């Protein structure tokens, strides 16, 4: 992606860039205290830590699909 194309993407959909930033923060800074505290409180039948990582994966996948759809709507997909 050229710098010009990146600049157009940022100006057209700043919410996507914000969403990607949030994805990075949430994925790289998981609540480590869950692993240390030893509690296995289930959420939807899964341990909380497993649920957290599944939710992060779904959020990241949704942001990629949203970015693709935004680019397709703008006519920038190849």
Secondary structure, 3 states (H helix, E strand, C coil): CCHHHHHHHHHHCHHHHHHHHHHHHHHHCCCCHHHHHCCCCEECCEEHHHHHHHHHHHHHHHHHHHHHHHHHHHCCCC
